[in-house]
């Protein structure tokens, strides 16, 4: 029903896939950065034990 409420509803429904794609891109970007931070932390912990 919301999609038929032109123009506001149409635009709202049309932006949902765009927002989903942006959220996925952010999630993958954060996952990559979190892995880098974890590796840096492990390297720092190993270096401090020496």
N, C-alpha and C positions, 0 to 999 in steps of 0.2 A: 504494500500500500504506500509505503514511504517513497518508493521509486516513482510513483505516478503523481506525486505532489510537486509539479513543476513550478519553479526552477530549483527551489531549495532542497527538496527531497531527492531530486534526480542527482544533483551535485553531491549530496551527502553519500548516497549509495555508490556513486561513481568513484569517490575518493577512497572507499574502503580497501580495494585491492592495492591502491598506491600506498596507503598507510601500512598495509600488511607487508609489502615488499620492503619498505623502509625499515620496519621493525626487524625483519629477517636480516637485512644487510647490517644493521647495528648489532644484532645478536652475534653474527659471525665475526664482525670486527672486534667486539668485546671479547669473544672467546679466544681469538688469536692473541690479543693483547694480554689476557689473563694467563695464557700459556707462557708468553714471554716473561711476564713478571714472576711466575712460578719458577722458571728456569734460572732467572737471575737470583732469586731468593735462595734456591738450593746451592748455587755456586758460591754465594756469599757465606752461607752456613758452612759449607765444606772448607772454604778458605779460612774462616775464623777458627775452625777446629785445629788447624795446623799450628 
